[in-house]
Protein backbone atom coordinates (compact mmCIF):
# COMPACT_ATOMS: atom_id res chain seq x y z
CA UNK A 1 0.00 0.00 0.00
CA UNK A 2 2.85 2.39 0.83
CA UNK A 3 4.44 1.77 -2.60
CA UNK A 4 1.14 2.66 -4.26
CA UNK A 5 1.08 5.96 -2.40
CA UNK A 6 4.68 6.73 -3.44
CA UNK A 7 3.89 5.86 -7.05
CA UNK A 8 0.82 8.11 -6.98
CA UNK A 9 2.88 11.02 -5.63
CA UNK A 10 5.59 10.49 -8.26
CA UNK A 11 3.01 10.29 -11.04
CA UNK A 12 1.23 13.37 -9.70
CA UNK A 13 4.52 15.31 -9.61
CA UNK A 14 5.34 14.22 -13.15
CA UNK A 15 1.86 15.15 -14.33
CA UNK A 16 2.11 18.53 -12.62
CA UNK A 17 5.49 19.18 -14.23
CA UNK A 18 4.17 18.27 -17.70
CA UNK A 19 1.14 20.53 -17.28
CA UNK A 20 3.32 23.40 -16.07
CA UNK A 21 5.72 22.88 -18.98
CA UNK A 22 2.92 22.83 -21.50
CA UNK A 23 1.43 26.00 -20.06
CA UNK A 24 4.79 27.80 -20.02
CA UNK A 25 5.28 26.94 -23.68
CA UNK A 26 1.88 28.35 -24.59
CA UNK A 27 3.11 31.69 -23.27
CA UNK A 28 5.23 31.97 -26.43
CA UNK A 29 2.02 32.69 -28.36
CA UNK A 30 1.03 36.39 -28.18
CA UNK A 31 -2.50 35.58 -29.34
CA UNK A 32 -2.92 33.26 -26.37
CA UNK A 33 -1.63 36.00 -24.07
CA UNK A 34 -4.25 38.32 -25.56
CA UNK A 35 -6.91 35.66 -24.93
CA UNK A 36 -5.89 35.42 -21.26
CA UNK A 37 -5.83 39.19 -20.86
CA UNK A 38 -9.27 39.66 -22.42
CA UNK A 39 -10.72 37.11 -20.02
CA UNK A 40 -9.19 38.93 -17.03
CA UNK A 41 -6.87 36.12 -15.96
CA UNK A 42 -4.15 38.69 -15.32
CA UNK A 43 -6.35 40.41 -12.74
CA UNK A 44 -6.64 37.25 -10.64
CA UNK A 45 -4.04 37.25 -7.80
CA UNK A 46 -3.95 33.44 -7.74
CA UNK A 47 -3.06 33.38 -11.43
CA UNK A 48 -0.35 36.01 -10.91
CA UNK A 49 1.10 33.84 -8.12
CA UNK A 50 1.02 30.86 -10.48
CA UNK A 51 3.03 32.87 -13.02
CA UNK A 52 5.58 33.65 -10.30
CA UNK A 53 5.70 29.97 -9.36
CA UNK A 54 6.46 29.04 -12.98
CA UNK A 55 9.71 31.01 -12.90
CA UNK A 56 11.36 27.79 -11.73
CA UNK A 57 11.59 26.87 -15.42
CA UNK A 58 14.40 29.39 -15.74
CA UNK A 59 16.60 27.28 -13.47
CA UNK A 60 19.30 25.12 -15.05
CA UNK A 61 17.58 21.85 -14.17
CA UNK A 62 14.36 22.80 -15.97
CA UNK A 63 15.28 25.20 -18.76
CA UNK A 64 16.40 22.31 -20.97
CA UNK A 65 12.79 21.13 -21.27
CA UNK A 66 11.50 24.39 -22.73
CA UNK A 67 11.42 24.26 -26.55
CA UNK A 68 10.40 27.88 -27.08
CA UNK A 69 12.83 30.23 -25.31
CA UNK A 70 10.61 33.25 -26.01
CA UNK A 71 8.09 31.66 -23.62
CA UNK A 72 10.51 32.34 -20.77
CA UNK A 73 10.97 35.89 -22.00
CA UNK A 74 7.21 36.42 -21.93
CA UNK A 75 7.02 34.75 -18.53
CA UNK A 76 9.44 37.41 -17.28
CA UNK A 77 7.41 40.17 -18.88
CA UNK A 78 4.20 38.81 -17.35
CA UNK A 79 5.64 39.58 -13.92
CA UNK A 80 5.10 43.27 -14.79
CA UNK A 81 1.68 44.82 -14.28
CA UNK A 82 2.01 47.22 -17.21
CA UNK A 83 2.77 44.43 -19.69
CA UNK A 84 -0.23 42.43 -18.48
CA UNK A 85 -2.45 45.48 -18.99
CA UNK A 86 -1.14 46.10 -22.51
CA UNK A 87 -1.97 42.54 -23.58
CA UNK A 88 -5.67 43.38 -23.66
CA UNK A 89 -4.96 45.42 -26.79
CA UNK A 90 -5.10 43.08 -29.82
CA UNK A 91 -2.94 45.47 -31.89
CA UNK A 92 -0.21 45.30 -29.27
CA UNK A 93 -0.27 41.50 -29.41
CA UNK A 94 -0.14 41.56 -33.22
CA UNK A 95 2.88 43.86 -32.99
CA UNK A 96 4.58 41.41 -30.62
CA UNK A 97 3.78 38.54 -32.96
CA UNK A 98 5.17 40.48 -35.95
CA UNK A 99 8.37 41.18 -34.04
CA UNK A 100 8.64 37.51 -33.17
CA UNK A 101 8.30 36.51 -36.83
CA UNK A 102 10.89 39.08 -37.89
CA UNK A 103 13.31 37.76 -35.28
CA UNK A 104 12.82 34.20 -36.54
CA UNK A 105 13.39 35.34 -40.12
CA UNK A 106 16.61 37.14 -39.15
CA UNK A 107 17.75 34.04 -37.30
CA UNK A 108 17.03 31.84 -40.33
CA UNK A 109 18.94 34.22 -42.62
CA UNK A 110 21.87 34.28 -40.24
CA UNK A 111 21.88 30.48 -40.05
CA UNK A 112 21.77 30.25 -43.85
CA UNK A 113 24.64 32.71 -44.18
CA UNK A 114 26.72 30.83 -41.64
CA UNK A 115 25.95 27.54 -43.36
CA UNK A 116 26.83 28.97 -46.78
CA UNK A 117 30.06 30.41 -45.39
CA UNK A 118 30.92 27.08 -43.78
CA UNK A 119 30.16 25.20 -47.03
CA UNK A 120 32.19 27.75 -48.99
CA UNK A 121 35.12 27.39 -46.61
CA UNK A 122 34.80 23.62 -46.72
CA UNK A 123 34.78 23.66 -50.53
CA UNK A 124 37.78 25.99 -50.61
CA UNK A 125 39.60 23.81 -48.10
CA UNK A 126 38.80 20.67 -50.08
CA UNK A 127 39.97 22.23 -53.35
CA UNK A 128 43.15 23.44 -51.62
CA UNK A 129 43.68 19.95 -50.22
CA UNK A 130 43.09 18.46 -53.67
CA UNK A 131 45.63 20.88 -55.18
CA UNK A 132 48.16 19.97 -52.48
CA UNK A 133 47.48 16.26 -52.97
CA UNK A 134 47.86 16.68 -56.74
CA UNK A 135 51.14 18.53 -56.24
CA UNK A 136 52.33 15.89 -53.79
CA UNK A 137 51.38 13.16 -56.26
CA UNK A 138 53.31 14.92 -59.02
CA UNK A 139 56.28 15.46 -56.73
CA UNK A 140 56.11 11.83 -55.68
CA UNK A 141 55.96 10.70 -59.30
CA UNK A 142 58.90 12.94 -60.17
CA UNK A 143 60.85 11.58 -57.22
CA UNK A 144 60.13 8.01 -58.29
CA UNK A 145 61.14 8.68 -61.91
CA UNK A 146 64.29 10.52 -60.77
CA UNK A 147 65.07 7.68 -58.42
CA UNK A 148 64.47 5.13 -61.14
CA UNK A 149 66.63 7.08 -63.57
CA UNK A 150 69.40 7.30 -60.97
CA UNK A 151 69.13 3.59 -60.27
CA UNK A 152 69.20 2.78 -63.98
CA UNK A 153 72.28 4.97 -64.40
CA UNK A 154 74.03 3.16 -61.56
CA UNK A 155 73.18 -0.25 -63.01
CA UNK A 156 74.68 0.61 -66.39
C-alpha positions as protocol buffer text, in pm:
chain_id: "A"
residue {
  index: 1
  type: UNK
  ca { x: 0 y: 0 z: 0 }
}
residue {
  index: 2
  type: UNK
  ca { x: 285 y: 239 z: 83 }
}
residue {
  index: 3
  type: UNK
  ca { x: 444 y: 177 z: -260 }
}
residue {
  index: 4
  type: UNK
  ca { x: 114 y: 266 z: -426 }
}
residue {
  index: 5
  type: UNK
  ca { x: 108 y: 596 z: -240 }
}
residue {
  index: 6
  type: UNK
  ca { x: 468 y: 673 z: -344 }
}
residue {
  index: 7
  type: UNK
  ca { x: 389 y: 586 z: -705 }
}
residue {
  index: 8
  type: UNK
  ca { x: 82 y: 811 z: -698 }
}
residue {
  index: 9
  type: UNK
  ca { x: 288 y: 1102 z: -563 }
}
residue {
  index: 10
  type: UNK
  ca { x: 559 y: 1049 z: -826 }
}
residue {
  index: 11
  type: UNK
  ca { x: 301 y: 1029 z: -1104 }
}
residue {
  index: 12
  type: UNK
  ca { x: 123 y: 1337 z: -970 }
}
residue {
  index: 13
  type: UNK
  ca { x: 452 y: 1531 z: -961 }
}
residue {
  index: 14
  type: UNK
  ca { x: 534 y: 1422 z: -1315 }
}
residue {
  index: 15
  type: UNK
  ca { x: 186 y: 1515 z: -1433 }
}
residue {
  index: 16
  type: UNK
  ca { x: 211 y: 1853 z: -1262 }
}
residue {
  index: 17
  type: UNK
  ca { x: 549 y: 1918 z: -1423 }
}
residue {
  index: 18
  type: UNK
  ca { x: 417 y: 1827 z: -1770 }
}
residue {
  index: 19
  type: UNK
  ca { x: 114 y: 2053 z: -1728 }
}
residue {
  index: 20
  type: UNK
  ca { x: 332 y: 2340 z: -1607 }
}
residue {
  index: 21
  type: UNK
  ca { x: 572 y: 2288 z: -1898 }
}
residue {
  index: 22
  type: UNK
  ca { x: 292 y: 2283 z: -2150 }
}
residue {
  index: 23
  type: UNK
  ca { x: 143 y: 2600 z: -2006 }
}
residue {
  index: 24
  type: UNK
  ca { x: 479 y: 2780 z: -2002 }
}
residue {
  index: 25
  type: UNK
  ca { x: 528 y: 2694 z: -2368 }
}
residue {
  index: 26
  type: UNK
  ca { x: 188 y: 2835 z: -2459 }
}
residue {
  index: 27
  type: UNK
  ca { x: 311 y: 3169 z: -2327 }
}
residue {
  index: 28
  type: UNK
  ca { x: 523 y: 3197 z: -2643 }
}
residue {
  index: 29
  type: UNK
  ca { x: 202 y: 3269 z: -2836 }
}
residue {
  index: 30
  type: UNK
  ca { x: 103 y: 3639 z: -2818 }
}
residue {
  index: 31
  type: UNK
  ca { x: -250 y: 3558 z: -2934 }
}
residue {
  index: 32
  type: UNK
  ca { x: -292 y: 3326 z: -2637 }
}
residue {
  index: 33
  type: UNK
  ca { x: -163 y: 3600 z: -2407 }
}
residue {
  index: 34
  type: UNK
  ca { x: -425 y: 3832 z: -2556 }
}
residue {
  index: 35
  type: UNK
  ca { x: -691 y: 3566 z: -2493 }
}
residue {
  index: 36
  type: UNK
  ca { x: -589 y: 3542 z: -2126 }
}
residue {
  index: 37
  type: UNK
  ca { x: -583 y: 3919 z: -2086 }
}
residue {
  index: 38
  type: UNK
  ca { x: -927 y: 3966 z: -2242 }
}
residue {
  index: 39
  type: UNK
  ca { x: -1072 y: 3711 z: -2002 }
}
residue {
  index: 40
  type: UNK
  ca { x: -919 y: 3893 z: -1703 }
}
residue {
  index: 41
  type: UNK
  ca { x: -687 y: 3612 z: -1596 }
}
residue {
  index: 42
  type: UNK
  ca { x: -415 y: 3869 z: -1532 }
}
residue {
  index: 43
  type: UNK
  ca { x: -635 y: 4041 z: -1274 }
}
residue {
  index: 44
  type: UNK
  ca { x: -664 y: 3725 z: -1064 }
}
residue {
  index: 45
  type: UNK
  ca { x: -404 y: 3725 z: -780 }
}
residue {
  index: 46
  type: UNK
  ca { x: -395 y: 3344 z: -774 }
}
residue {
  index: 47
  type: UNK
  ca { x: -306 y: 3338 z: -1143 }
}
residue {
  index: 48
  type: UNK
  ca { x: -35 y: 3601 z: -1091 }
}
residue {
  index: 49
  type: UNK
  ca { x: 110 y: 3384 z: -812 }
}
residue {
  index: 50
  type: UNK
  ca { x: 102 y: 3086 z: -1048 }
}
residue {
  index: 51
  type: UNK
  ca { x: 303 y: 3287 z: -1302 }
}
residue {
  index: 52
  type: UNK
  ca { x: 558 y: 3365 z: -1030 }
}
residue {
  index: 53
  type: UNK
  ca { x: 570 y: 2997 z: -936 }
}
residue {
  index: 54
  type: UNK
  ca { x: 646 y: 2904 z: -1298 }
}
residue {
  index: 55
  type: UNK
  ca { x: 971 y: 3101 z: -1290 }
}
residue {
  index: 56
  type: UNK
  ca { x: 1136 y: 2779 z: -1173 }
}
residue {
  index: 57
  type: UNK
  ca { x: 1159 y: 2687 z: -1542 }
}
residue {
  index: 58
  type: UNK
  ca { x: 1440 y: 2939 z: -1574 }
}
residue {
  index: 59
  type: UNK
  ca { x: 1660 y: 2728 z: -1347 }
}
residue {
  index: 60
  type: UNK
  ca { x: 1930 y: 2512 z: -1505 }
}
residue {
  index: 61
  type: UNK
  ca { x: 1758 y: 2185 z: -1417 }
}
residue {
  index: 62
  type: UNK
  ca { x: 1436 y: 2280 z: -1597 }
}
residue {
  index: 63
  type: UNK
  ca { x: 1528 y: 2520 z: -1876 }
}
residue {
  index: 64
  type: UNK
  ca { x: 1640 y: 2231 z: -2097 }
}
residue {
  index: 65
  type: UNK
  ca { x: 1279 y: 2113 z: -2127 }
}
residue {
  index: 66
  type: UNK
  ca { x: 1150 y: 2439 z: -2273 }
}
residue {
  index: 67
  type: UNK
  ca { x: 1142 y: 2426 z: -2655 }
}
residue {
  index: 68
  type: UNK
  ca { x: 1040 y: 2788 z: -2708 }
}
residue {
  index: 69
  type: UNK
  ca { x: 1283 y: 3023 z: -2531 }
}
residue {
  index: 70
  type: UNK
  ca { x: 1061 y: 3325 z: -2601 }
}
residue {
  index: 71
  type: UNK
  ca { x: 809 y: 3166 z: -2362 }
}
residue {
  index: 72
  type: UNK
  ca { x: 1051 y: 3234 z: -2077 }
}
residue {
  index: 73
  type: UNK
  ca { x: 1097 y: 3589 z: -2200 }
}
residue {
  index: 74
  type: UNK
  ca { x: 721 y: 3642 z: -2193 }
}
residue {
  index: 75
  type: UNK
  ca { x: 702 y: 3475 z: -1853 }
}
residue {
  index: 76
  type: UNK
  ca { x: 944 y: 3741 z: -1728 }
}
residue {
  index: 77
  type: UNK
  ca { x: 741 y: 4017 z: -1888 }
}
residue {
  index: 78
  type: UNK
  ca { x: 420 y: 3881 z: -1735 }
}
residue {
  index: 79
  type: UNK
  ca { x: 564 y: 3958 z: -1392 }
}
residue {
  index: 80
  type: UNK
  ca { x: 510 y: 4327 z: -1479 }
}
residue {
  index: 81
  type: UNK
  ca { x: 168 y: 4482 z: -1428 }
}
residue {
  index: 82
  type: UNK
  ca { x: 201 y: 4722 z: -1721 }
}
residue {
  index: 83
  type: UNK
  ca { x: 277 y: 4443 z: -1969 }
}
residue {
  index: 84
  type: UNK
  ca { x: -23 y: 4243 z: -1848 }
}
residue {
  index: 85
  type: UNK
  ca { x: -245 y: 4548 z: -1899 }
}
residue {
  index: 86
  type: UNK
  ca { x: -114 y: 4610 z: -2251 }
}
residue {
  index: 87
  type: UNK
  ca { x: -197 y: 4254 z: -2358 }
}
residue {
  index: 88
  type: UNK
  ca { x: -567 y: 4338 z: -2366 }
}
residue {
  index: 89
  type: UNK
  ca { x: -496 y: 4542 z: -2679 }
}
residue {
  index: 90
  type: UNK
  ca { x: -510 y: 4308 z: -2982 }
}
residue {
  index: 91
  type: UNK
  ca { x: -294 y: 4547 z: -3189 }
}
residue {
  index: 92
  type: UNK
  ca { x: -21 y: 4530 z: -2927 }
}
residue {
  index: 93
  type: UNK
  ca { x: -27 y: 4150 z: -2941 }
}
residue {
  index: 94
  type: UNK
  ca { x: -14 y: 4156 z: -3322 }
}
residue {
  index: 95
  type: UNK
  ca { x: 288 y: 4386 z: -3299 }
}
residue {
  index: 96
  type: UNK
  ca { x: 458 y: 4141 z: -3062 }
}
residue {
  index: 97
  type: UNK
  ca { x: 378 y: 3854 z: -3296 }
}
residue {
  index: 98
  type: UNK
  ca { x: 517 y: 4048 z: -3595 }
}
residue {
  index: 99
  type: UNK
  ca { x: 837 y: 4118 z: -3404 }
}
residue {
  index: 100
  type: UNK
  ca { x: 864 y: 3751 z: -3317 }
}
residue {
  index: 101
  type: UNK
  ca { x: 830 y: 3651 z: -3683 }
}
residue {
  index: 102
  type: UNK
  ca { x: 1089 y: 3908 z: -3789 }
}
residue {
  index: 103
  type: UNK
  ca { x: 1331 y: 3776 z: -3528 }
}
residue {
  index: 104
  type: UNK
  ca { x: 1282 y: 3420 z: -3654 }
}
residue {
  index: 105
  type: UNK
  ca { x: 1339 y: 3534 z: -4012 }
}
residue {
  index: 106
  type: UNK
  ca { x: 1661 y: 3714 z: -3915 }
}
residue {
  index: 107
  type: UNK
  ca { x: 1775 y: 3404 z: -3730 }
}
residue {
  index: 108
  type: UNK
  ca { x: 1703 y: 3184 z: -4033 }
}
residue {
  index: 109
  type: UNK
  ca { x: 1894 y: 3422 z: -4262 }
}
residue {
  index: 110
  type: UNK
  ca { x: 2187 y: 3428 z: -4024 }
}
residue {
  index: 111
  type: UNK
  ca { x: 2188 y: 3048 z: -4005 }
}
residue {
  index: 112
  type: UNK
  ca { x: 2177 y: 3025 z: -4385 }
}
residue {
  index: 113
  type: UNK
  ca { x: 2464 y: 3271 z: -4418 }
}
residue {
  index: 114
  type: UNK
  ca { x: 2672 y: 3083 z: -4164 }
}
residue {
  index: 115
  type: UNK
  ca { x: 2595 y: 2754 z: -4336 }
}
residue {
  index: 116
  type: UNK
  ca { x: 2683 y: 2897 z: -4678 }
}
residue {
  index: 117
  type: UNK
  ca { x: 3006 y: 3041 z: -4539 }
}
residue {
  index: 118
  type: UNK
  ca { x: 3092 y: 2708 z: -4378 }
}
residue {
  index: 119
  type: UNK
  ca { x: 3016 y: 2520 z: -4703 }
}
residue {
  index: 120
  type: UNK
  ca { x: 3219 y: 2775 z: -4899 }
}
residue {
  index: 121
  type: UNK
  ca { x: 3512 y: 2739 z: -4661 }
}
residue {
  index: 122
  type: UNK
  ca { x: 3480 y: 2362 z: -4672 }
}
residue {
  index: 123
  type: UNK
  ca { x: 3478 y: 2366 z: -5053 }
}
residue {
  index: 124
  type: UNK
  ca { x: 3778 y: 2599 z: -5061 }
}
residue {
  index: 125
  type: UNK
  ca { x: 3960 y: 2381 z: -4810 }
}
residue {
  index: 126
  type: UNK
  ca { x: 3880 y: 2067 z: -5008 }
}
residue {
  index: 127
  type: UNK
  ca { x: 3997 y: 2223 z: -5335 }
}
residue {
  index: 128
  type: UNK
  ca { x: 4315 y: 2344 z: -5162 }
}
residue {
  index: 129
  type: UNK
  ca { x: 4368 y: 1995 z: -5022 }
}
residue {
  index: 130
  type: UNK
  ca { x: 4309 y: 1846 z: -5367 }
}
residue {
  index: 131
  type: UNK
  ca { x: 4563 y: 2088 z: -5518 }
}
residue {
  index: 132
  type: UNK
  ca { x: 4816 y: 1997 z: -5248 }
}
residue {
  index: 133
  type: UNK
  ca { x: 4748 y: 1626 z: -5297 }
}
residue {
  index: 134
  type: UNK
  ca { x: 4786 y: 1668 z: -5674 }
}
residue {
  index: 135
  type: UNK
  ca { x: 5114 y: 1853 z: -5624 }
}
residue {
  index: 136
  type: UNK
  ca { x: 5233 y: 1589 z: -5379 }
}
residue {
  index: 137
  type: UNK
  ca { x: 5138 y: 1316 z: -5626 }
}
residue {
  index: 138
  type: UNK
  ca { x: 5331 y: 1492 z: -5902 }
}
residue {
  index: 139
  type: UNK
  ca { x: 5628 y: 1546 z: -5673 }
}
residue {
  index: 140
  type: UNK
  ca { x: 5611 y: 1183 z: -5568 }
}
residue {
  index: 141
  type: UNK
  ca { x: 5596 y: 1070 z: -5930 }
}
residue {
  index: 142
  type: UNK
  ca { x: 5890 y: 1294 z: -6017 }
}
residue {
  index: 143
  type: UNK
  ca { x: 6085 y: 1158 z: -5722 }
}
residue {
  index: 144
  type: UNK
  ca { x: 6013 y: 801 z: -5829 }
}
residue {
  index: 145
  type: UNK
  ca { x: 6114 y: 868 z: -6191 }
}
residue {
  index: 146
  type: UNK
  ca { x: 6429 y: 1052 z: -6077 }
}
residue {
  index: 147
  type: UNK
  ca { x: 6507 y: 768 z: -5842 }
}
residue {
  index: 148
  type: UNK
  ca { x: 6447 y: 513 z: -6114 }
}
residue {
  index: 149
  type: UNK
  ca { x: 6663 y: 708 z: -6357 }
}
residue {
  index: 150
  type: UNK
  ca { x: 6940 y: 730 z: -6097 }
}
residue {
  index: 151
  type: UNK
  ca { x: 6913 y: 359 z: -6027 }
}
residue {
  index: 152
  type: UNK
  ca { x: 6920 y: 278 z: -6398 }
}
residue {
  index: 153
  type: UNK
  ca { x: 7228 y: 497 z: -6440 }
}
residue {
  index: 154
  type: UNK
  ca { x: 7403 y: 316 z: -6156 }
}
residue {
  index: 155
  type: UNK
  ca { x: 7318 y: -25 z: -6301 }
}
residue {
  index: 156
  type: UNK
  ca { x: 7468 y: 61 z: -6639 }
}
